[in-house]
Amino acid sequence: SQIDNENAKIILAHTGGLAQWDEVEEYIVGKNVWIDISSTLGMISEEQFVRIVKNHGADRVLFASDSPWGGQRETAHYLAKLDFTEEELERIYWQNGLELLGLAELVEFARVED
């Protein structure tokens, strides 16, 4: 199926399905898709959100706030208080987005140039 295509770059908003997180755990977690966290924090239980991210892999989760409906700062602060390592948070906040867009090498190149 398309969702299992290694080359596909599929991003599912709202942690895979707004308010359908039991179904996300059953059908989406672990698939070759990216999920963003927009319109999720504060609506989903913290326990279920952490479980989804850990089981799906923090390397396939993108920071999003659904701005202007959710504030970026508030979303970032909320996320930081959950049970994630610094490495997982860095991946979610910015590293995954760079990799998805093919920009990670540019950041590494810029660091070498400094």
C-alpha positions as CSV (number, residue, x, y, z in Angstrom):
1,S,0.0,0.0,0.0
2,Q,1.0,3.6,-0.5
3,I,1.5,4.2,3.3
4,D,4.3,1.5,3.3
5,N,6.2,3.0,0.4
6,E,9.7,3.8,1.6
7,N,10.1,6.8,-0.6
8,A,6.7,8.5,0.2
9,K,6.8,11.5,2.4
10,I,3.4,11.5,4.0
11,I,2.6,13.9,6.9
12,L,-0.5,13.3,9.0
13,A,-1.7,16.3,10.9
14,H,-2.9,16.4,14.5
15,T,-0.8,13.4,15.7
16,G,-2.3,11.3,12.9
17,G,-6.0,12.0,13.5
18,L,-7.7,14.7,15.5
19,A,-9.4,13.0,18.5
20,Q,-9.0,9.6,17.0
21,W,-5.9,8.7,18.8
22,D,-6.9,5.1,19.7
23,E,-7.2,4.5,16.0
24,V,-3.9,6.2,15.4
25,E,-2.3,3.7,17.9
26,E,-3.9,0.8,16.1
27,Y,-3.4,1.7,12.4
28,I,-0.8,4.5,12.1
29,V,1.9,4.1,14.8
30,G,5.0,2.4,13.3
31,K,4.0,3.1,9.7
32,N,6.3,5.0,7.3
33,V,4.6,8.3,7.9
34,W,5.4,11.5,9.7
35,I,2.9,12.9,12.2
36,D,2.8,16.5,13.4
37,I,1.6,17.5,16.9
38,S,-0.7,20.4,15.9
39,S,-4.0,20.7,17.8
40,T,-3.1,17.7,20.0
41,L,-1.5,18.8,23.3
42,G,-4.1,19.6,25.9
43,M,-6.7,17.5,24.0
44,I,-5.0,14.1,24.3
45,S,-4.0,12.6,27.6
46,E,-0.3,13.1,28.2
47,E,0.2,9.4,28.8
48,Q,-1.3,8.5,25.4
49,F,0.6,11.2,23.6
50,V,3.9,10.1,25.0
51,R,3.1,6.5,24.2
52,I,2.2,7.3,20.6
53,V,5.4,9.3,20.1
54,K,7.6,6.7,21.7
55,N,6.0,3.8,19.8
56,H,6.0,5.6,16.5
57,G,9.5,7.0,17.0
58,A,10.4,10.6,17.8
59,D,12.3,10.6,14.6
60,R,9.0,10.6,12.7
61,V,7.3,13.4,14.7
62,L,7.2,17.1,13.7
63,F,6.6,20.1,15.9
64,A,3.5,22.1,14.9
65,S,1.2,24.3,16.9
66,D,-1.7,24.9,14.5
67,S,-1.0,28.6,14.8
68,P,-3.0,30.9,15.2
69,W,-5.3,28.5,17.0
70,G,-2.5,27.2,19.2
71,G,0.5,29.3,20.2
72,Q,4.0,28.1,19.2
73,R,5.6,29.1,22.6
74,E,2.8,27.4,24.6
75,T,3.0,24.2,22.5
76,A,6.9,24.1,22.9
77,H,6.7,24.6,26.7
78,Y,4.0,22.0,27.1
79,L,6.0,19.5,25.0
80,A,9.1,20.2,27.1
81,K,7.3,19.2,30.3
82,L,6.5,15.7,29.0
83,D,8.6,12.5,29.5
84,F,11.0,12.9,26.5
85,T,14.7,13.0,26.4
86,E,16.6,16.1,25.2
87,E,17.5,14.2,22.0
88,E,13.8,13.3,21.4
89,L,12.8,16.9,21.9
90,E,15.4,18.3,19.5
91,R,14.3,15.8,16.9
92,I,10.7,16.9,17.3
93,Y,11.4,20.6,17.6
94,W,13.6,21.0,14.5
95,Q,15.8,18.2,13.4
96,N,13.1,16.0,11.8
97,G,11.8,18.9,9.8
98,L,15.2,19.7,8.4
99,E,15.7,16.1,7.4
100,L,12.2,15.8,5.9
101,L,12.9,18.9,3.7
102,G,16.4,17.7,2.8
103,L,18.1,20.6,4.7
104,A,20.0,18.7,7.3
105,E,23.2,18.7,5.2
106,L,23.0,22.5,4.9
107,V,23.0,22.9,8.7
108,E,25.9,20.6,9.1
109,F,27.8,22.4,6.3
110,A,27.1,25.8,8.0
111,R,28.5,24.4,11.3
112,V,31.7,23.3,9.6
113,E,32.1,26.7,7.9
114,D,31.9,28.5,11.3
